[in-house]
Amino acid sequence: MGSAVRVLVVEDEALICGFIEEALLDGGFEACPVHSGEAALSTFRDGREGCRALLTDVNLGDGISGWELARQIREITPDFPVLYMTSASAPDWESQGVDGSVLIEKPFAPAQLAAAVSQLLGGATAPG
């Protein structure tokens, strides 16, 4: 199981986070869930989780947004893969999103999420 690509998942709603974790698992990925931008930044800087991509909701309640989180992570690792999720902010993606990022609109099917992550990582999935 240790060979699955780990994805840093930032979602402040527990039900949605659980859905995303399951979708990633079904797609051959491993989720590393956190519930705020600040926690994600701390986890990313810590580096122990070994995450290879960021999957973040755009609107994270209080604190930094998904847009800002991705910018800060890109300052540390310029080519880090970023996938945004949103139900309301898709029109802002062009002006707010980081270069080379992908956006998936909620609601989405689990297979759509796994396909988007796989595409973002250049087709990487766990060996099956």
Phi and psi in radians as a Rosetta constraint file:
Dihedral C 1 N 2 CA 2 C 2 CIRCULARHARMONIC -1.154 0.35
Dihedral N 2 CA 2 C 2 N 3 CIRCULARHARMONIC -0.100 0.35
Dihedral C 2 N 3 CA 3 C 3 CIRCULARHARMONIC -1.587 0.35
Dihedral N 3 CA 3 C 3 N 4 CIRCULARHARMONIC -0.092 0.35
Dihedral C 3 N 4 CA 4 C 4 CIRCULARHARMONIC -1.191 0.35
Dihedral N 4 CA 4 C 4 N 5 CIRCULARHARMONIC 2.498 0.35
Dihedral C 4 N 5 CA 5 C 5 CIRCULARHARMONIC -1.227 0.35
Dihedral N 5 CA 5 C 5 N 6 CIRCULARHARMONIC 2.242 0.35
Dihedral C 5 N 6 CA 6 C 6 CIRCULARHARMONIC -1.567 0.35
Dihedral N 6 CA 6 C 6 N 7 CIRCULARHARMONIC 2.376 0.35
Dihedral C 6 N 7 CA 7 C 7 CIRCULARHARMONIC -2.106 0.35
Dihedral N 7 CA 7 C 7 N 8 CIRCULARHARMONIC 2.208 0.35
Dihedral C 7 N 8 CA 8 C 8 CIRCULARHARMONIC -1.348 0.35
Dihedral N 8 CA 8 C 8 N 9 CIRCULARHARMONIC 1.966 0.35
Dihedral C 8 N 9 CA 9 C 9 CIRCULARHARMONIC -1.830 0.35
Dihedral N 9 CA 9 C 9 N 10 CIRCULARHARMONIC 2.168 0.35
Dihedral C 9 N 10 CA 10 C 10 CIRCULARHARMONIC -2.073 0.35
Dihedral N 10 CA 10 C 10 N 11 CIRCULARHARMONIC 1.854 0.35
Dihedral C 10 N 11 CA 11 C 11 CIRCULARHARMONIC -2.560 0.35
Dihedral N 11 CA 11 C 11 N 12 CIRCULARHARMONIC 2.194 0.35
Dihedral C 11 N 12 CA 12 C 12 CIRCULARHARMONIC -1.527 0.35
Dihedral N 12 CA 12 C 12 N 13 CIRCULARHARMONIC -0.107 0.35
Dihedral C 12 N 13 CA 13 C 13 CIRCULARHARMONIC -1.821 0.35
Dihedral N 13 CA 13 C 13 N 14 CIRCULARHARMONIC 2.061 0.35
Dihedral C 13 N 14 CA 14 C 14 CIRCULARHARMONIC -1.011 0.35
Dihedral N 14 CA 14 C 14 N 15 CIRCULARHARMONIC -0.742 0.35
Dihedral C 14 N 15 CA 15 C 15 CIRCULARHARMONIC -1.085 0.35
Dihedral N 15 CA 15 C 15 N 16 CIRCULARHARMONIC -0.778 0.35
Dihedral C 15 N 16 CA 16 C 16 CIRCULARHARMONIC -1.164 0.35
Dihedral N 16 CA 16 C 16 N 17 CIRCULARHARMONIC -0.687 0.35
Dihedral C 16 N 17 CA 17 C 17 CIRCULARHARMONIC -1.048 0.35
Dihedral N 17 CA 17 C 17 N 18 CIRCULARHARMONIC -0.759 0.35
Dihedral C 17 N 18 CA 18 C 18 CIRCULARHARMONIC -1.079 0.35
Dihedral N 18 CA 18 C 18 N 19 CIRCULARHARMONIC -0.736 0.35
Dihedral C 18 N 19 CA 19 C 19 CIRCULARHARMONIC -1.050 0.35
Dihedral N 19 CA 19 C 19 N 20 CIRCULARHARMONIC -0.778 0.35
Dihedral C 19 N 20 CA 20 C 20 CIRCULARHARMONIC -1.145 0.35
Dihedral N 20 CA 20 C 20 N 21 CIRCULARHARMONIC -0.768 0.35
Dihedral C 20 N 21 CA 21 C 21 CIRCULARHARMONIC -0.997 0.35
Dihedral N 21 CA 21 C 21 N 22 CIRCULARHARMONIC -0.787 0.35
Dihedral C 21 N 22 CA 22 C 22 CIRCULARHARMONIC -1.132 0.35
Dihedral N 22 CA 22 C 22 N 23 CIRCULARHARMONIC -0.747 0.35
Dihedral C 22 N 23 CA 23 C 23 CIRCULARHARMONIC -1.074 0.35
Dihedral N 23 CA 23 C 23 N 24 CIRCULARHARMONIC -0.734 0.35
Dihedral C 23 N 24 CA 24 C 24 CIRCULARHARMONIC -1.159 0.35
Dihedral N 24 CA 24 C 24 N 25 CIRCULARHARMONIC -0.748 0.35
Dihedral C 24 N 25 CA 25 C 25 CIRCULARHARMONIC -1.032 0.35
Dihedral N 25 CA 25 C 25 N 26 CIRCULARHARMONIC -0.796 0.35
Dihedral C 25 N 26 CA 26 C 26 CIRCULARHARMONIC -1.078 0.35
Dihedral N 26 CA 26 C 26 N 27 CIRCULARHARMONIC -0.517 0.35
Dihedral C 26 N 27 CA 27 C 27 CIRCULARHARMONIC -1.529 0.35
Dihedral N 27 CA 27 C 27 N 28 CIRCULARHARMONIC 0.044 0.35
Dihedral C 27 N 28 CA 28 C 28 CIRCULARHARMONIC 1.602 0.35
Dihedral N 28 CA 28 C 28 N 29 CIRCULARHARMONIC 0.244 0.35
Dihedral C 28 N 29 CA 29 C 29 CIRCULARHARMONIC -1.933 0.35
Dihedral N 29 CA 29 C 29 N 30 CIRCULARHARMONIC 2.940 0.35
Dihedral C 29 N 30 CA 30 C 30 CIRCULARHARMONIC -2.115 0.35
Dihedral N 30 CA 30 C 30 N 31 CIRCULARHARMONIC 2.248 0.35
Dihedral C 30 N 31 CA 31 C 31 CIRCULARHARMONIC -1.557 0.35
Dihedral N 31 CA 31 C 31 N 32 CIRCULARHARMONIC 2.494 0.35
Dihedral C 31 N 32 CA 32 C 32 CIRCULARHARMONIC -2.110 0.35
Dihedral N 32 CA 32 C 32 N 33 CIRCULARHARMONIC 1.520 0.35
Dihedral C 32 N 33 CA 33 C 33 CIRCULARHARMONIC -1.430 0.35
Dihedral N 33 CA 33 C 33 N 34 CIRCULARHARMONIC 2.405 0.35
Dihedral C 33 N 34 CA 34 C 34 CIRCULARHARMONIC -2.363 0.35
Dihedral N 34 CA 34 C 34 N 35 CIRCULARHARMONIC 2.863 0.35
Dihedral C 34 N 35 CA 35 C 35 CIRCULARHARMONIC -2.006 0.35
Dihedral N 35 CA 35 C 35 N 36 CIRCULARHARMONIC 0.143 0.35
Dihedral C 35 N 36 CA 36 C 36 CIRCULARHARMONIC -2.649 0.35
Dihedral N 36 CA 36 C 36 N 37 CIRCULARHARMONIC 2.787 0.35
Dihedral C 36 N 37 CA 37 C 37 CIRCULARHARMONIC -1.089 0.35
Dihedral N 37 CA 37 C 37 N 38 CIRCULARHARMONIC -0.672 0.35
Dihedral C 37 N 38 CA 38 C 38 CIRCULARHARMONIC -1.114 0.35
Dihedral N 38 CA 38 C 38 N 39 CIRCULARHARMONIC -0.756 0.35
Dihedral C 38 N 39 CA 39 C 39 CIRCULARHARMONIC -1.117 0.35
Dihedral N 39 CA 39 C 39 N 40 CIRCULARHARMONIC -0.664 0.35
Dihedral C 39 N 40 CA 40 C 40 CIRCULARHARMONIC -1.122 0.35
Dihedral N 40 CA 40 C 40 N 41 CIRCULARHARMONIC -0.764 0.35
Dihedral C 40 N 41 CA 41 C 41 CIRCULARHARMONIC -1.099 0.35
Dihedral N 41 CA 41 C 41 N 42 CIRCULARHARMONIC -0.736 0.35
Dihedral C 41 N 42 CA 42 C 42 CIRCULARHARMONIC -1.104 0.35
Dihedral N 42 CA 42 C 42 N 43 CIRCULARHARMONIC -0.795 0.35
Dihedral C 42 N 43 CA 43 C 43 CIRCULARHARMONIC -1.083 0.35
Dihedral N 43 CA 43 C 43 N 44 CIRCULARHARMONIC -0.754 0.35
Dihedral C 43 N 44 CA 44 C 44 CIRCULARHARMONIC -1.121 0.35
Dihedral N 44 CA 44 C 44 N 45 CIRCULARHARMONIC -0.818 0.35
Dihedral C 44 N 45 CA 45 C 45 CIRCULARHARMONIC -1.120 0.35
Dihedral N 45 CA 45 C 45 N 46 CIRCULARHARMONIC -0.630 0.35
Dihedral C 45 N 46 CA 46 C 46 CIRCULARHARMONIC -1.100 0.35
Dihedral N 46 CA 46 C 46 N 47 CIRCULARHARMONIC -0.741 0.35
Dihedral C 46 N 47 CA 47 C 47 CIRCULARHARMONIC 1.348 0.35
Dihedral N 47 CA 47 C 47 N 48 CIRCULARHARMONIC -0.122 0.35
Dihedral C 47 N 48 CA 48 C 48 CIRCULARHARMONIC -1.178 0.35
Dihedral N 48 CA 48 C 48 N 49 CIRCULARHARMONIC -0.454 0.35
Dihedral C 48 N 49 CA 49 C 49 CIRCULARHARMONIC -1.301 0.35
Dihedral N 49 CA 49 C 49 N 50 CIRCULARHARMONIC -0.347 0.35
Dihedral C 49 N 50 CA 50 C 50 CIRCULARHARMONIC 1.119 0.35
Dihedral N 50 CA 50 C 50 N 51 CIRCULARHARMONIC 0.633 0.35
Dihedral C 50 N 51 CA 51 C 51 CIRCULARHARMONIC -1.266 0.35
Dihedral N 51 CA 51 C 51 N 52 CIRCULARHARMONIC 2.477 0.35
Dihedral C 51 N 52 CA 52 C 52 CIRCULARHARMONIC -1.874 0.35
Dihedral N 52 CA 52 C 52 N 53 CIRCULARHARMONIC -0.099 0.35
Dihedral C 52 N 53 CA 53 C 53 CIRCULARHARMONIC -2.736 0.35
Dihedral N 53 CA 53 C 53 N 54 CIRCULARHARMONIC 2.771 0.35
Dihedral C 53 N 54 CA 54 C 54 CIRCULARHARMONIC -1.964 0.35
Dihedral N 54 CA 54 C 54 N 55 CIRCULARHARMONIC 2.214 0.35
Dihedral C 54 N 55 CA 55 C 55 CIRCULARHARMONIC -2.091 0.35
Dihedral N 55 CA 55 C 55 N 56 CIRCULARHARMONIC 1.887 0.35
Dihedral C 55 N 56 CA 56 C 56 CIRCULARHARMONIC -2.265 0.35
Dihedral N 56 CA 56 C 56 N 57 CIRCULARHARMONIC 2.459 0.35
Dihedral C 56 N 57 CA 57 C 57 CIRCULARHARMONIC -1.207 0.35
Dihedral N 57 CA 57 C 57 N 58 CIRCULARHARMONIC 2.614 0.35
Dihedral C 57 N 58 CA 58 C 58 CIRCULARHARMONIC -1.352 0.35
Dihedral N 58 CA 58 C 58 N 59 CIRCULARHARMONIC -0.771 0.35
Dihedral C 58 N 59 CA 59 C 59 CIRCULARHARMONIC -1.741 0.35
Dihedral N 59 CA 59 C 59 N 60 CIRCULARHARMONIC 1.902 0.35
Dihedral C 59 N 60 CA 60 C 60 CIRCULARHARMONIC -1.944 0.35
Dihedral N 60 CA 60 C 60 N 61 CIRCULARHARMONIC 0.488 0.35
Dihedral C 60 N 61 CA 61 C 61 CIRCULARHARMONIC 1.215 0.35
Dihedral N 61 CA 61 C 61 N 62 CIRCULARHARMONIC -2.426 0.35
Dihedral C 61 N 62 CA 62 C 62 CIRCULARHARMONIC -1.228 0.35
Dihedral N 62 CA 62 C 62 N 63 CIRCULARHARMONIC 2.702 0.35
Dihedral C 62 N 63 CA 63 C 63 CIRCULARHARMONIC 1.627 0.35
Dihedral N 63 CA 63 C 63 N 64 CIRCULARHARMONIC -2.835 0.35
Dihedral C 63 N 64 CA 64 C 64 CIRCULARHARMONIC -1.312 0.35
Dihedral N 64 CA 64 C 64 N 65 CIRCULARHARMONIC 2.608 0.35
Dihedral C 64 N 65 CA 65 C 65 CIRCULARHARMONIC -1.451 0.35
Dihedral N 65 CA 65 C 65 N 66 CIRCULARHARMONIC 2.952 0.35
Dihedral C 65 N 66 CA 66 C 66 CIRCULARHARMONIC -1.069 0.35
Dihedral N 66 CA 66 C 66 N 67 CIRCULARHARMONIC -0.612 0.35
Dihedral C 66 N 67 CA 67 C 67 CIRCULARHARMONIC -1.048 0.35
Dihedral N 67 CA 67 C 67 N 68 CIRCULARHARMONIC -0.883 0.35
Dihedral C 67 N 68 CA 68 C 68 CIRCULARHARMONIC -1.157 0.35
Dihedral N 68 CA 68 C 68 N 69 CIRCULARHARMONIC -0.703 0.35
Dihedral C 68 N 69 CA 69 C 69 CIRCULARHARMONIC -0.991 0.35
Dihedral N 69 CA 69 C 69 N 70 CIRCULARHARMONIC -0.844 0.35
Dihedral C 69 N 70 CA 70 C 70 CIRCULARHARMONIC -1.095 0.35
Dihedral N 70 CA 70 C 70 N 71 CIRCULARHARMONIC -0.700 0.35
Dihedral C 70 N 71 CA 71 C 71 CIRCULARHARMONIC -1.079 0.35
Dihedral N 71 CA 71 C 71 N 72 CIRCULARHARMONIC -0.752 0.35
Dihedral C 71 N 72 CA 72 C 72 CIRCULARHARMONIC -1.172 0.35
Dihedral N 72 CA 72 C 72 N 73 CIRCULARHARMONIC -0.684 0.35
Dihedral C 72 N 73 CA 73 C 73 CIRCULARHARMONIC -1.141 0.35
Dihedral N 73 CA 73 C 73 N 74 CIRCULARHARMONIC -0.699 0.35
Dihedral C 73 N 74 CA 74 C 74 CIRCULARHARMONIC -1.167 0.35
Dihedral N 74 CA 74 C 74 N 75 CIRCULARHARMONIC -0.447 0.35
Dihedral C 74 N 75 CA 75 C 75 CIRCULARHARMONIC -1.169 0.35
Dihedral N 75 CA 75 C 75 N 76 CIRCULARHARMONIC -0.536 0.35
Dihedral C 75 N 76 CA 76 C 76 CIRCULARHARMONIC -1.472 0.35
Dihedral N 76 CA 76 C 76 N 77 CIRCULARHARMONIC -0.812 0.35
Dihedral C 76 N 77 CA 77 C 77 CIRCULARHARMONIC -2.276 0.35
Dihedral N 77 CA 77 C 77 N 78 CIRCULARHARMONIC 1.650 0.35
Dihedral C 77 N 78 CA 78 C 78 CIRCULARHARMONIC -0.974 0.35
Dihedral N 78 CA 78 C 78 N 79 CIRCULARHARMONIC -0.518 0.35
Dihedral C 78 N 79 CA 79 C 79 CIRCULARHARMONIC -1.875 0.35
Dihedral N 79 CA 79 C 79 N 80 CIRCULARHARMONIC 0.340 0.35
Dihedral C 79 N 80 CA 80 C 80 CIRCULARHARMONIC -1.106 0.35
Dihedral N 80 CA 80 C 80 N 81 CIRCULARHARMONIC 2.247 0.35
Dihedral C 80 N 81 CA 81 C 81 CIRCULARHARMONIC -1.149 0.35
Dihedral N 81 CA 81 C 81 N 82 CIRCULARHARMONIC 2.306 0.35
Dihedral C 81 N 82 CA 82 C 82 CIRCULARHARMONIC -2.217 0.35
Dihedral N 82 CA 82 C 82 N 83 CIRCULARHARMONIC 2.265 0.35
Dihedral C 82 N 83 CA 83 C 83 CIRCULARHARMONIC -2.183 0.35
Dihedral N 83 CA 83 C 83 N 84 CIRCULARHARMONIC 2.126 0.35
Dihedral C 83 N 84 CA 84 C 84 CIRCULARHARMONIC -1.682 0.35
Dihedral N 84 CA 84 C 84 N 85 CIRCULARHARMONIC 2.591 0.35
Dihedral C 84 N 85 CA 85 C 85 CIRCULARHARMONIC -2.135 0.35
Dihedral N 85 CA 85 C 85 N 86 CIRCULARHARMONIC 2.421 0.35
Dihedral C 85 N 86 CA 86 C 86 CIRCULARHARMONIC -2.784 0.35
Dihedral N 86 CA 86 C 86 N 87 CIRCULARHARMONIC 2.664 0.35
Dihedral C 86 N 87 CA 87 C 87 CIRCULARHARMONIC -1.907 0.35
Dihedral N 87 CA 87 C 87 N 88 CIRCULARHARMONIC -0.226 0.35
Dihedral C 87 N 88 CA 88 C 88 CIRCULARHARMONIC -2.287 0.35
Dihedral N 88 CA 88 C 88 N 89 CIRCULARHARMONIC -0.366 0.35
Dihedral C 88 N 89 CA 89 C 89 CIRCULARHARMONIC -1.842 0.35
Dihedral N 89 CA 89 C 89 N 90 CIRCULARHARMONIC 0.287 0.35
Dihedral C 89 N 90 CA 90 C 90 CIRCULARHARMONIC -0.955 0.35
Dihedral N 90 CA 90 C 90 N 91 CIRCULARHARMONIC -0.695 0.35
Dihedral C 90 N 91 CA 91 C 91 CIRCULARHARMONIC -1.087 0.35
Dihedral N 91 CA 91 C 91 N 92 CIRCULARHARMONIC -0.384 0.35
Dihedral C 91 N 92 CA 92 C 92 CIRCULARHARMONIC -1.441 0.35
Dihedral N 92 CA 92 C 92 N 93 CIRCULARHARMONIC -0.181 0.35
Dihedral C 92 N 93 CA 93 C 93 CIRCULARHARMONIC -0.974 0.35
Dihedral N 93 CA 93 C 93 N 94 CIRCULARHARMONIC -0.769 0.35
Dihedral C 93 N 94 CA 94 C 94 CIRCULARHARMONIC -1.054 0.35
Dihedral N 94 CA 94 C 94 N 95 CIRCULARHARMONIC -0.685 0.35
Dihedral C 94 N 95 CA 95 C 95 CIRCULARHARMONIC -1.557 0.35
Dihedral N 95 CA 95 C 95 N 96 CIRCULARHARMONIC -0.501 0.35
Dihedral C 95 N 96 CA 96 C 96 CIRCULARHARMONIC -1.780 0.35
Dihedral N 96 CA 96 C 96 N 97 CIRCULARHARMONIC -0.506 0.35
Dihedral C 96 N 97 CA 97 C 97 CIRCULARHARMONIC -1.263 0.35
Dihedral N 97 CA 97 C 97 N 98 CIRCULARHARMONIC 2.685 0.35
Dihedral C 97 N 98 CA 98 C 98 CIRCULARHARMONIC -1.404 0.35
Dihedral N 98 CA 98 C 98 N 99 CIRCULARHARMONIC 2.712 0.35
Dihedral C 98 N 99 CA 99 C 99 CIRCULARHARMONIC -0.981 0.35
Dihedral N 99 CA 99 C 99 N 100 CIRCULARHARMONIC 2.428 0.35
Dihedral C 99 N 100 CA 100 C 100 CIRCULARHARMONIC 1.317 0.35
Dihedral N 100 CA 100 C 100 N 101 CIRCULARHARMONIC 0.150 0.35
Dihedral C 100 N 101 CA 101 C 101 CIRCULARHARMONIC -1.454 0.35
Dihedral N 101 CA 101 C 101 N 102 CIRCULARHARMONIC 2.909 0.35
Dihedral C 101 N 102 CA 102 C 102 CIRCULARHARMONIC -2.134 0.35
Dihedral N 102 CA 102 C 102 N 103 CIRCULARHARMONIC 2.560 0.35
Dihedral C 102 N 103 CA 103 C 103 CIRCULARHARMONIC -2.190 0.35
Dihedral N 103 CA 103 C 103 N 104 CIRCULARHARMONIC 2.357 0.35
Dihedral C 103 N 104 CA 104 C 104 CIRCULARHARMONIC -2.151 0.35
Dihedral N 104 CA 104 C 104 N 105 CIRCULARHARMONIC 2.294 0.35
Dihedral C 104 N 105 CA 105 C 105 CIRCULARHARMONIC -1.592 0.35
Dihedral N 105 CA 105 C 105 N 106 CIRCULARHARMONIC 2.371 0.35
Dihedral C 105 N 106 CA 106 C 106 CIRCULARHARMONIC -1.398 0.35
Dihedral N 106 CA 106 C 106 N 107 CIRCULARHARMONIC 2.556 0.35
Dihedral C 106 N 107 CA 107 C 107 CIRCULARHARMONIC -1.390 0.35
Dihedral N 107 CA 107 C 107 N 108 CIRCULARHARMONIC 2.634 0.35
Dihedral C 107 N 108 CA 108 C 108 CIRCULARHARMONIC -2.339 0.35
Dihedral N 108 CA 108 C 108 N 109 CIRCULARHARMONIC 2.766 0.35
Dihedral C 108 N 109 CA 109 C 109 CIRCULARHARMONIC -1.444 0.35
Dihedral N 109 CA 109 C 109 N 110 CIRCULARHARMONIC 2.633 0.35
Dihedral C 109 N 110 CA 110 C 110 CIRCULARHARMONIC -0.915 0.35
Dihedral N 110 CA 110 C 110 N 111 CIRCULARHARMONIC -0.711 0.35
Dihedral C 110 N 111 CA 111 C 111 CIRCULARHARMONIC -1.135 0.35
Dihedral N 111 CA 111 C 111 N 112 CIRCULARHARMONIC -0.596 0.35
Dihedral C 111 N 112 CA 112 C 112 CIRCULARHARMONIC -1.120 0.35
Dihedral N 112 CA 112 C 112 N 113 CIRCULARHARMONIC -0.720 0.35
Dihedral C 112 N 113 CA 113 C 113 CIRCULARHARMONIC -1.138 0.35
Dihedral N 113 CA 113 C 113 N 114 CIRCULARHARMONIC -0.854 0.35
Dihedral C 113 N 114 CA 114 C 114 CIRCULARHARMONIC -1.049 0.35
Dihedral N 114 CA 114 C 114 N 115 CIRCULARHARMONIC -0.700 0.35
Dihedral C 114 N 115 CA 115 C 115 CIRCULARHARMONIC -1.151 0.35
Dihedral N 115 CA 115 C 115 N 116 CIRCULARHARMONIC -0.695 0.35
Dihedral C 115 N 116 CA 116 C 116 CIRCULARHARMONIC -1.149 0.35
Dihedral N 116 CA 116 C 116 N 117 CIRCULARHARMONIC -0.731 0.35
Dihedral C 116 N 117 CA 117 C 117 CIRCULARHARMONIC -1.143 0.35
Dihedral N 117 CA 117 C 117 N 118 CIRCULARHARMONIC -0.768 0.35
Dihedral C 117 N 118 CA 118 C 118 CIRCULARHARMONIC -1.052 0.35
Dihedral N 118 CA 118 C 118 N 119 CIRCULARHARMONIC -0.768 0.35
Dihedral C 118 N 119 CA 119 C 119 CIRCULARHARMONIC -1.091 0.35
Dihedral N 119 CA 119 C 119 N 120 CIRCULARHARMONIC -0.775 0.35
Dihedral C 119 N 120 CA 120 C 120 CIRCULARHARMONIC -1.053 0.35
Dihedral N 120 CA 120 C 120 N 121 CIRCULARHARMONIC -0.638 0.35
Dihedral C 120 N 121 CA 121 C 121 CIRCULARHARMONIC -1.593 0.35
Dihedral N 121 CA 121 C 121 N 122 CIRCULARHARMONIC 0.188 0.35
Dihedral C 121 N 122 CA 122 C 122 CIRCULARHARMONIC 1.271 0.35
Dihedral N 122 CA 122 C 122 N 123 CIRCULARHARMONIC 0.575 0.35
Dihedral C 122 N 123 CA 123 C 123 CIRCULARHARMONIC 1.532 0.35
Dihedral N 123 CA 123 C 123 N 124 CIRCULARHARMONIC 0.164 0.35
Dihedral C 123 N 124 CA 124 C 124 CIRCULARHARMONIC -1.290 0.35
Dihedral N 124 CA 124 C 124 N 125 CIRCULARHARMONIC 2.203 0.35
Dihedral C 124 N 125 CA 125 C 125 CIRCULARHARMONIC -2.418 0.35
Dihedral N 125 CA 125 C 125 N 126 CIRCULARHARMONIC 3.046 0.35
Dihedral C 125 N 126 CA 126 C 126 CIRCULARHARMONIC -1.189 0.35
Dihedral N 126 CA 126 C 126 N 127 CIRCULARHARMONIC 2.484 0.35
Dihedral C 126 N 127 CA 127 C 127 CIRCULARHARMONIC -1.068 0.35
Dihedral N 127 CA 127 C 127 N 128 CIRCULARHARMONIC 2.316 0.35
